[in-house]
Structure formats: structure tokens, C-alpha cells
Amino acid sequence: MSLVELSRHMHGYEAEIIRGRLEAAGIGAVCFDSGVNIVEGAGIALPARVMVLDEDLAEAKAILAEDVAL
């Protein structure tokens, strides 16, 4: 079991929303670097990353694709 990157976001709150959506669907997810940026959207900002287990990646992508289609 290893963590893989599902998505990157310049705003930490976007990553946290996605993490919550996945957890509501029963998929464990964590956010890396969501609280690093003091000034959101700064040119030197690190993107927040949503990470899931490798075996959950396909299902997580499918859930996000469904949400975009709505």
C-alpha cells in the first residue's frame, strides 16, 4: 500500500473539499501541503496535493469525474 497523488490545487481549501468528498464516499484521503502557503495564490506557492492509496486511485478519479459532470 502506497500513497499516490490524485490532484494538485493552488488553494488548500480546494484540496480539503476534495478530501472530504472522497471520505464521504468511503475512500481515505489526505492532503499534503494544504497549510503551507501563507498567502494563497502567491507565485511561489506550493500546490496542495490530495493523496489516496494506490488501490483507490481509479475509484477516486471516477468519483471526481461524476462530480464534474453534475
Secondary structure as the mmCIF struct_conf table of DSSP 4:
data_model
#
loop_
_struct_conf.conf_type_id
_struct_conf.id
_struct_conf.beg_label_comp_id
_struct_conf.beg_label_asym_id
_struct_conf.beg_label_seq_id
_struct_conf.end_label_comp_id
_struct_conf.end_label_asym_id
_struct_conf.end_label_seq_id
STRN STRN1 LEU A 3 HIS A 9
BEND BEND1 MET A 10 HIS A 11
HELX_RH_AL_P HELX_RH_AL_P1 GLY A 12 ALA A 24
TURN_TY1_P TURN_TY1_P1 ALA A 25 GLY A 26
STRN STRN2 ALA A 29 PHE A 32
BEND BEND2 ASP A 33 ASP A 33
TURN_TY1_P TURN_TY1_P2 SER A 34 GLY A 35
BEND BEND3 ILE A 38 VAL A 39
TURN_TY1_P TURN_TY1_P3 GLU A 40 GLY A 41
TURN_TY1_P TURN_TY1_P4 GLY A 43 ILE A 44
HELX_LH_PP_P HELX_LH_PP_P1 ALA A 45 PRO A 47
STRN STRN3 ALA A 48 LEU A 53
HELX_RH_3T_P HELX_RH_3T_P1 ASP A 54 ASP A 56
HELX_RH_AL_P HELX_RH_AL_P2 LEU A 57 ALA A 69
#
